[in-house]
Amino acid sequence: QFSIFKMPDVSKNSVTRAQVTDEEAGQRLDNYLLRICKGVPKSHVYRILRSGEVRVNKKRAEASYRLVLGDELRIPPVRIAEREPATDDGAMIRADLPLLFEDEALLAIDKPAGIAVHGGSGVSFGVIEALRRQRPQAKFLELAHRLDRETSGILLVGKKRSALVKLHDMFRDGGRSADKRYLVLVSGRWMDKSRNVRLPLHKYLLENGERRVRVAEEGKPSHTIFRLVKRWERFSLLEAQLKTGRTHQIRVHLAHLGFPIAGDEKYGDFSLNKSLAKEGLKRMFLHAWKMSFPHPLNDERIVLEAPLPEALEGFLTHLGSTENKDYGEAI
């Protein structure tokens, strides 16, 4: 026995079958499952994908498969984890989502560090869920791209399917039309004013389902341009311009080069991070500070900026008072 749901209500006792709607088309299969399988451990979602228990049009499908309108999905019975009593996460996040831009097609927010862009990965609520709860009248709100939980800065959300498809295409075109720039503090003295880094990146999963990335010959082509902004005795402030948009690209490129990001808990210097927390840096120093791109519906150029959060500005002030700066000008 099974039922077809417009928004599937997955069951722990029976198979769920669903048909992809216009609003769901274009999403990755794993992201779709993580969204609808509330309370299901992320590791279990990836396990049923790898085992072939999830079927798309009666066939196995990769986690990266992008859903097409009308696709028929088969989702096996899943075990829902026990949860603590629900809290109003949307209300908790609401005050921390500064709006940078909005029109009928999209909106841009300045995402704070420490907040996931969507539920999953051990959290039940993220930015997109908060926006949907805050705007119950909105018919369509979907992420145009992602930021890591500990990364702050500019995040785009599509308000129309047509705009979202164009934004997705724009971010996949190798950076030819979208210009995304980050500010990043690294451990070490970076000497080049500008450096093009082209290192292939390979994405893999740990046993618990957590995503990790490493530099590997079999990886996908990845290109970042780093520019020196300031330099101190122990640290360097860089601007990173993404020419491709691979997972954890900036973090892995820098770690591989021997310049780990200050506060990076996945690829950084863990002993250094502990000492930095005592000096006042309690998060990863990576901030999406500037973005320019053609409007998805009318091609008008949009330029967005998100200033450094106070916590990061404060740490730079701390460095300026304790170390000698020998290069660069403030942005």
MOWOTA-V39351 format. One record per residue. N is the residue number from 0. RES is the residue in one small letter. SS is DSSP state (a for helix, b for strand, c for the rest). OMEGA is omega in radians with two decimals (999 if undefined). D_LAST is the distance of its C-alpha to the last C-alpha in whole Angstrom. Layout:
# MOWOTA-V39351
((N & RES & SS & OMEGA & D_LAST) (N & RES & SS & OMEGA & D_LAST))
This chain:
# MOWOTA-V39351
((0 & q & c & 3.08 & 61) (1 & f & c & 3.10 & 58) (2 & s & c & 3.04 & 56) (3 & i & b & -3.09 & 54) (4 & f & b & 3.02 & 51) (5 & k & c & 2.96 & 48) (6 & m & c & -2.96 & 46) (7 & p & c & 3.02 & 48) (8 & d & c & -3.02 & 49) (9 & v & c & -3.04 & 49) (10 & s & c & 3.06 & 52) (11 & k & c & -3.05 & 53) (12 & n & c & -3.06 & 57) (13 & s & c & 3.11 & 57) (14 & v & c & 3.06 & 55) (15 & t & b & 3.07 & 52) (16 & r & b & -3.07 & 52) (17 & a & b & 3.09 & 50) (18 & q & b & -3.08 & 49) (19 & v & c & 3.11 & 45) (20 & t & c & 3.14 & 45) (21 & d & c & -3.11 & 42) (22 & e & c & -3.11 & 40) (23 & e & c & -3.12 & 40) (24 & a & c & 3.12 & 40) (25 & g & c & 3.12 & 37) (26 & q & c & 2.97 & 36) (27 & r & b & -3.12 & 37) (28 & l & a & -3.12 & 40) (29 & d & a & 3.13 & 39) (30 & n & a & 3.09 & 36) (31 & y & a & -3.12 & 39) (32 & l & a & 3.13 & 41) (33 & l & a & -3.13 & 39) (34 & r & a & -3.05 & 38) (35 & i & a & -3.12 & 42) (36 & c & c & -3.12 & 43) (37 & k & c & 3.12 & 42) (38 & g & c & 3.12 & 43) (39 & v & c & 3.13 & 44) (40 & p & c & -3.12 & 42) (41 & k & a & -3.14 & 40) (42 & s & a & -3.14 & 42) (43 & h & a & 3.10 & 45) (44 & v & a & 3.14 & 43) (45 & y & a & 3.12 & 42) (46 & r & a & -3.13 & 46) (47 & i & a & 3.03 & 47) (48 & l & a & -3.11 & 45) (49 & r & a & -3.09 & 46) (50 & s & c & 3.14 & 50) (51 & g & c & 3.14 & 50) (52 & e & c & 3.03 & 51) (53 & v & c & -3.12 & 49) (54 & r & b & 3.03 & 50) (55 & v & b & -3.08 & 49) (56 & n & c & 3.08 & 52) (57 & k & c & 3.14 & 54) (58 & k & b & 3.01 & 52) (59 & r & b & 3.12 & 49) (60 & a & c & 3.10 & 46) (61 & e & c & 3.10 & 43) (62 & a & c & -3.08 & 40) (63 & s & c & 3.14 & 38) (64 & y & c & 3.13 & 40) (65 & r & b & -3.06 & 39) (66 & l & c & 3.12 & 41) (67 & v & c & 3.12 & 43) (68 & l & c & 3.11 & 45) (69 & g & c & 3.09 & 48) (70 & d & c & 3.07 & 48) (71 & e & b & -3.09 & 50) (72 & l & b & 2.99 & 49) (73 & r & b & -3.12 & 51) (74 & i & b & -3.08 & 50) (75 & p & c & 3.02 & 52) (76 & p & c & -3.11 & 53) (77 & v & c & 3.13 & 50) (78 & r & c & -3.13 & 50) (79 & i & c & -3.10 & 48) (80 & a & c & 3.06 & 47) (81 & e & c & -3.10 & 47) (82 & r & c & 2.98 & 45) (83 & e & c & 3.10 & 44) (84 & p & c & -3.05 & 45) (85 & a & c & 3.03 & 42) (86 & t & c & -3.13 & 40) (87 & d & c & -3.12 & 38) (88 & d & a & 3.14 & 35) (89 & g & a & 3.11 & 34) (90 & a & a & -3.14 & 34) (91 & m & a & -3.08 & 32) (92 & i & a & -2.92 & 29) (93 & r & a & -3.04 & 29) (94 & a & c & -3.03 & 27) (95 & d & c & -3.12 & 24) (96 & l & b & 3.13 & 23) (97 & p & b & -3.14 & 21) (98 & l & b & -3.13 & 22) (99 & l & b & -3.08 & 19) (100 & f & b & 3.02 & 22) (101 & e & b & 2.93 & 25) (102 & d & c & -3.05 & 28) (103 & e & c & -3.05 & 32) (104 & a & c & -3.03 & 30) (105 & l & b & 3.00 & 27) (106 & l & b & 3.12 & 25) (107 & a & b & 3.11 & 22) (108 & i & b & 3.04 & 21) (109 & d & b & -3.04 & 18) (110 & k & b & 3.06 & 20) (111 & p & c & 3.03 & 20) (112 & a & c & 3.07 & 21) (113 & g & c & 3.13 & 24) (114 & i & c & 3.10 & 26) (115 & a & c & 3.12 & 27) (116 & v & c & 3.09 & 27) (117 & h & c & 3.12 & 31) (118 & g & c & -3.05 & 34) (119 & g & b & 3.12 & 35) (120 & s & c & 3.08 & 34) (121 & g & c & 3.09 & 36) (122 & v & b & -3.09 & 35) (123 & s & c & -3.02 & 37) (124 & f & c & 3.09 & 34) (125 & g & c & -3.09 & 30) (126 & v & a & -3.05 & 28) (127 & i & a & 3.09 & 30) (128 & e & a & 3.11 & 33) (129 & a & a & 3.13 & 32) (130 & l & a & 3.14 & 31) (131 & r & a & 3.12 & 34) (132 & r & a & -3.14 & 36) (133 & q & a & -3.08 & 34) (134 & r & c & -3.08 & 35) (135 & p & c & -3.14 & 39) (136 & q & c & -3.10 & 39) (137 & a & c & -3.12 & 37) (138 & k & c & -3.03 & 39) (139 & f & c & 3.02 & 36) (140 & l & c & -3.13 & 33) (141 & e & b & 3.12 & 32) (142 & l & b & 3.08 & 28) (143 & a & c & 3.11 & 27) (144 & h & c & -3.08 & 25) (145 & r & c & 2.91 & 24) (146 & l & c & 3.06 & 22) (147 & d & c & -3.08 & 23) (148 & r & c & -3.08 & 25) (149 & e & c & 3.07 & 22) (150 & t & c & 3.08 & 19) (151 & s & b & 3.01 & 17) (152 & g & b & -2.93 & 16) (153 & i & b & 3.11 & 17) (154 & l & b & -3.12 & 21) (155 & l & b & 3.12 & 23) (156 & v & b & 3.10 & 27) (157 & g & b & 3.10 & 29) (158 & k & c & 3.07 & 32) (159 & k & c & 3.11 & 34) (160 & r & a & -3.12 & 36) (161 & s & a & 3.12 & 35) (162 & a & a & -3.11 & 31) (163 & l & a & 3.14 & 31) (164 & v & a & 3.12 & 33) (165 & k & a & 3.12 & 31) (166 & l & a & 3.09 & 28) (167 & h & a & 3.12 & 29) (168 & d & a & -3.11 & 30) (169 & m & a & -3.12 & 27) (170 & f & a & 3.12 & 25) (171 & r & a & -3.02 & 28) (172 & d & c & 3.09 & 28) (173 & g & c & 3.07 & 26) (174 & g & c & -3.08 & 22) (175 & r & c & -3.10 & 24) (176 & s & c & 3.14 & 23) (177 & a & c & 3.13 & 21) (178 & d & b & -3.11 & 17) (179 & k & b & -3.11 & 16) (180 & r & b & -3.09 & 12) (181 & y & b & 2.94 & 12) (182 & l & b & -3.02 & 10) (183 & v & b & 3.08 & 13) (184 & l & b & -3.10 & 14) (185 & v & b & 3.04 & 17) (186 & s & b & 3.13 & 20) (187 & g & c & -3.12 & 20) (188 & r & c & 3.13 & 19) (189 & w & c & -2.98 & 17) (190 & m & c & -3.08 & 18) (191 & d & c & 3.05 & 18) (192 & k & c & 3.11 & 15) (193 & s & b & 3.13 & 16) (194 & r & b & 3.01 & 18) (195 & n & b & -3.14 & 20) (196 & v & b & 3.10 & 22) (197 & r & b & -3.13 & 25) (198 & l & c & -3.12 & 27) (199 & p & c & -3.08 & 30) (200 & l & b & 3.13 & 30) (201 & h & b & -3.13 & 33) (202 & k & b & 3.13 & 33) (203 & y & b & -3.11 & 36) (204 & l & b & 2.97 & 37) (205 & l & c & -3.12 & 38) (206 & e & c & -3.13 & 42) (207 & n & c & 3.11 & 40) (208 & g & c & -3.12 & 39) (209 & e & c & -3.14 & 35) (210 & r & b & 3.00 & 33) (211 & r & b & -3.09 & 32) (212 & v & b & 3.06 & 30) (213 & r & b & 3.03 & 31) (214 & v & b & -3.11 & 30) (215 & a & c & -3.11 & 34) (216 & e & c & -3.11 & 35) (217 & e & c & -3.12 & 37) (218 & g & c & 3.14 & 34) (219 & k & b & 3.11 & 32) (220 & p & c & -3.09 & 30) (221 & s & c & -3.01 & 26) (222 & h & b & 3.06 & 23) (223 & t & b & 3.02 & 19) (224 & i & b & 3.11 & 17) (225 & f & b & 3.10 & 15) (226 & r & b & -3.14 & 12) (227 & l & b & 3.12 & 11) (228 & v & b & 3.10 & 8) (229 & k & b & 3.11 & 9) (230 & r & b & 3.08 & 13) (231 & w & c & -3.13 & 16) (232 & e & c & -3.08 & 19) (233 & r & c & -2.97 & 20) (234 & f & b & 3.04 & 17) (235 & s & b & 3.06 & 14) (236 & l & b & -3.09 & 10) (237 & l & b & 2.87 & 11) (238 & e & b & 3.13 & 10) (239 & a & b & 3.09 & 13) (240 & q & b & -3.12 & 15) (241 & l & b & 3.02 & 18) (242 & k & c & 2.93 & 21) (243 & t & c & -3.06 & 24) (244 & g & c & -3.14 & 24) (245 & r & c & 3.09 & 26) (246 & t & c & 3.08 & 26) (247 & h & c & -3.01 & 24) (248 & q & a & -3.10 & 23) (249 & i & a & -3.08 & 20) (250 & r & a & -3.08 & 21) (251 & v & a & 3.08 & 24) (252 & h & a & -3.10 & 23) (253 & l & a & 3.13 & 21) (254 & a & a & 3.14 & 24) (255 & h & a & -3.13 & 26) (256 & l & c & -3.14 & 24) (257 & g & c & 3.11 & 25) (258 & f & c & -3.09 & 21) (259 & p & c & 3.13 & 22) (260 & i & b & 3.09 & 19) (261 & a & c & 3.10 & 19) (262 & g & c & -3.13 & 21) (263 & d & c & -3.07 & 23) (264 & e & c & -3.14 & 26) (265 & k & c & -3.03 & 28) (266 & y & c & -3.02 & 26) (267 & g & c & 3.10 & 25) (268 & d & c & -2.97 & 26) (269 & f & a & 3.11 & 29) (270 & s & a & 3.08 & 29) (271 & l & a & -3.12 & 26) (272 & n & a & 3.12 & 25) (273 & k & a & 3.13 & 28) (274 & s & a & 3.12 & 27) (275 & l & a & 3.11 & 23) (276 & a & a & 3.11 & 25) (277 & k & a & 3.11 & 26) (278 & e & a & 3.06 & 23) (279 & g & c & 3.12 & 22) (280 & l & c & -3.03 & 20) (281 & k & c & -3.13 & 23) (282 & r & c & 3.07 & 21) (283 & m & c & -3.12 & 19) (284 & f & c & 3.08 & 16) (285 & l & b & -3.01 & 15) (286 & h & b & 3.08 & 13) (287 & a & b & -2.92 & 14) (288 & w & b & -3.07 & 11) (289 & k & b & 3.09 & 11) (290 & m & b & 3.01 & 15) (291 & s & b & -3.06 & 17) (292 & f & b & 3.06 & 21) (293 & p & b & 3.09 & 24) (294 & h & c & -3.04 & 26) (295 & p & c & -3.10 & 28) (296 & l & c & -3.09 & 31) (297 & n & c & 3.09 & 30) (298 & d & c & 3.07 & 28) (299 & e & c & -3.07 & 25) (300 & r & b & 3.10 & 22) (301 & i & b & 3.10 & 20) (302 & v & b & -3.11 & 16) (303 & l & b & 3.06 & 15) (304 & e & b & 3.07 & 12) (305 & a & c & -3.10 & 12) (306 & p & c & 3.09 & 10) (307 & l & c & 3.06 & 10) (308 & p & c & -3.10 & 14) (309 & e & a & -3.11 & 15) (310 & a & a & 3.14 & 17) (311 & l & a & 3.07 & 14) (312 & e & a & -3.13 & 12) (313 & g & a & 3.13 & 15) (314 & f & a & 3.07 & 15) (315 & l & a & 3.07 & 12) (316 & t & a & 3.09 & 14) (317 & h & a & 3.11 & 17) (318 & l & a & -3.14 & 16) (319 & g & a & -3.12 & 15) (320 & s & a & -3.07 & 18) (321 & t & a & -3.10 & 20) (322 & e & c & 3.14 & 19) (323 & n & c & 3.05 & 18) (324 & k & c & -3.13 & 15) (325 & d & c & 3.12 & 15) (326 & y & b & 2.87 & 13) (327 & g & c & 3.10 & 9) (328 & e & c & 3.14 & 6) (329 & a & c & 3.08 & 4) (330 & i & c & 999 & 0))
